[in-house]
Amino acid sequence: MADDVQNQIPNQPKPDTEENSGYFQEDNGTYSSMRLMCFVSLLAAIVFGFLTIHLSADGKTSGGDGIYITFGFLIGAFAPKAVQKFAEQKIPAKG
């Protein structure tokens, strides 16, 4: 029975031209500094968010400034890639 299943699934090797790209690489294999900067900004937002919560729980600060810094890093993590995607869209020709 296992042989019947193996015979039904065709073996499709991956083409040699297709390479797996990493997280910080574009589809064509070039490294993307935009993805790296967004990832670093996301890590900074996580760290500042944790510090804000931790320090405000201890009563050392009110946490107001830390919220603004964390929010700024979150915007820096997600907005540039969205703006880049919008800017690279092709406008259809009128006619």
C-alpha positions as CSV (number, residue, x, y, z in Angstrom):
1,M,0.0,0.0,0.0
2,A,2.9,2.4,0.7
3,D,4.3,1.7,-2.7
4,D,1.0,2.8,-4.3
5,V,1.2,6.1,-2.5
6,Q,4.8,6.6,-3.5
7,N,4.0,5.9,-7.2
8,Q,1.2,8.5,-7.2
9,I,3.5,11.4,-6.0
10,P,5.7,12.6,-8.8
11,N,9.3,13.5,-7.8
12,Q,9.8,17.1,-8.7
13,P,13.3,18.3,-8.0
14,K,13.8,22.0,-7.3
15,P,15.2,23.9,-10.3
16,D,18.9,24.9,-9.9
17,T,18.1,28.6,-10.7
18,E,15.8,28.9,-7.7
19,E,17.6,29.7,-4.5
20,N,16.1,30.1,-1.1
21,S,16.4,33.6,0.1
22,G,16.9,34.4,3.8
23,Y,14.8,36.8,5.9
24,F,17.1,39.8,5.3
25,Q,17.2,39.1,1.5
26,E,15.0,40.2,-1.3
27,D,13.5,37.6,-3.7
28,N,16.5,38.0,-6.1
29,G,19.0,37.2,-3.3
30,T,20.3,40.7,-2.6
31,Y,20.5,41.8,1.0
32,S,18.0,44.3,2.2
33,S,19.1,47.0,4.6
34,M,15.5,48.1,4.9
35,R,14.5,44.7,6.4
36,L,17.5,44.8,8.8
37,M,16.6,48.3,10.0
38,C,13.0,47.4,10.6
39,F,14.1,44.3,12.5
40,V,16.5,46.3,14.7
41,S,13.7,48.9,15.3
42,L,11.3,46.1,16.3
43,L,13.9,44.7,18.8
44,A,14.4,48.2,20.2
45,A,10.7,48.6,20.6
46,I,10.4,45.3,22.5
47,V,13.4,46.3,24.8
48,F,12.1,49.8,25.5
49,G,8.6,48.4,26.1
50,F,9.9,45.9,28.6
51,L,11.9,48.6,30.3
52,T,9.0,51.0,30.4
53,I,6.7,48.4,32.0
54,H,9.4,47.1,34.4
55,L,10.4,50.6,35.6
56,S,6.9,51.9,36.0
57,A,5.9,48.7,38.0
58,D,8.8,49.5,40.4
59,G,7.5,53.0,40.8
60,K,10.8,54.6,39.5
61,T,9.1,56.4,36.6
62,S,5.5,57.1,35.4
63,G,6.3,55.4,32.1
64,G,5.0,58.3,29.9
65,D,8.2,59.0,28.0
66,G,8.9,55.3,27.6
67,I,5.6,54.9,25.8
68,Y,6.4,57.6,23.3
69,I,9.9,56.0,22.6
70,T,8.4,52.5,22.3
71,F,5.7,53.9,19.9
72,G,8.3,55.7,17.9
73,F,10.3,52.5,17.4
74,L,7.2,50.6,16.5
75,I,6.4,53.1,13.8
76,G,10.0,52.8,12.7
77,A,9.6,49.0,12.5
78,F,6.5,48.8,10.3
79,A,6.0,52.1,8.5
80,P,9.1,52.2,6.2
81,K,8.3,48.8,4.6
82,A,4.7,49.9,4.1
83,V,5.8,53.2,2.5
84,Q,8.3,51.4,0.3
85,K,5.7,48.9,-0.9
86,F,3.3,51.8,-1.7
87,A,6.1,53.8,-3.5
88,E,7.1,50.8,-5.6
89,Q,3.6,50.2,-7.0
90,K,3.3,50.7,-10.7
91,I,0.7,53.2,-11.7
92,P,-1.4,51.9,-14.6
93,A,-1.4,54.1,-17.8
94,K,-4.6,56.0,-18.6
95,G,-6.0,55.4,-22.0
